[in-house]
Amino acid sequence: MLNRIEIFNEMLILILTYFCWTFSDYQPDVALKDELGWNYIYTLLLAIFVNIGFMFYNSAIKPCINRKKKKIEKKDHHKLHKERERFRVKKSEVPSYTMEGLMEKSQTGLSMFSSKEK
């Protein structure tokens, strides 16, 4: 957005610079100078109001929008955290597998197979 404002300002400076040639003695028609002078003022006022509007947007409106977005994101993050907690398994519910426990289970499993064959 800032680049667009800079390009807009540069274009208006170029246009206003071209207007300056019409205010010199190269243009003898006083009525035309008067009309172009008012157009110069209108163009300059356009540039001023666009830049003031841009500054107002960046200093007043944009921070409010950003605060609302952050508030919504925080609320969504809180909901997501609650959902994760709902599906989280407690440590006491998870069986702990140690090497000794696995060896015991494998021995009992093997003994079951060997007893069936007898």
N, C-alpha and C positions, 0 to 999 in steps of 0.2 A: 504494500500500500504506500509505503514511504517513497518508493521509486516512482510511482505514478504521480504523486504530488510534486516531486522534483521535476519530472518531465513536464507537467502542467505549468509549473512556475517558469521553467526555461523557455517554453513556447510563448508564454505571455510576455516575457522579457524581450524575446525576439520581435513579437508583434508590436509591442510598445516602442521599441527602438525604431522600427520602420515608420511608426507614426511621427517620430521626431523630425524626419525629413520634410514632412508636410508643413511643419511650423516655420520653416526657414523662408528666405526670400525667393526661393525657387517656385513657390506657389503664390502668385499674386492675388488670387481670389480670396477676399476676406470672409465671405459667407461660407466658403468651403473649409477654410481654416477653423472657423467657429464650429461648424458641424463636426469636423474631425477632432476638435478639442474636446467636445462633449463625448464623442465615442471613446477617446483616450481615457477620460475620467471614468466612464462606465466600465471599460475593460479593466482599469486599475481597481475599481471597487469590486468587480467580480473576483479578481485575484485575492484581494484582502478578505472578502467574506468566505471564500473557499478555504483559505488558510486558517481563518479563525474557526470555521466549522470543523476542520481537521483537528485542530488543537483541542477544541471542546470535546470532540469524540474520543480522542486519545487520553484526555485527562479526566473526563467525567463518566462517559458512557461505557467505554471499554473496561475499566476496572470493575464496574458493577456487573458487567456480563461475566468477567473472569471469576468474580466472587461467587456468583450463582453457579457457574460451572463447577467450581471446586466444592461447593456445598453439595451439589448433586453427586459428584464423584465420591465424596466422603460418605454420603448416605448409601450409595451403591456398594462401596467397599465394605461398609458395616453389614449390609445384607449378605454379601458374599462371605464375609467372615462367619456370620451366624450359620450359613448353609454348610460351610466347611466343618464347623464345630458339631453340627448335627450328625455328620457322617464320620467324624473322627472316632477311632476305636481307642478305648482306654487301654493303658498298659496292662492292667490286671486281666483284661479279656484276651490278650494276645498270649498264646503259649510261648514260653521261653524254651528255645531249643539249645541245649548244651551238647557238647560232644558225648558226655557220658549218657545222657538221655537218649541220644540217637543210637548209640551203641546198644543200649538196653533194648530199644524197640527193634533194632535189627536182629538181635539175638532171639527175642521172643517171636518175631516173625519167622525166622529160620526154624525155630523149634516147632512151630505150628506145621510147617511144611514137612518136616522130618517125621512128626508123629502121625500124619496122615498116610505116609508111605508104608508105615509098619503094619 
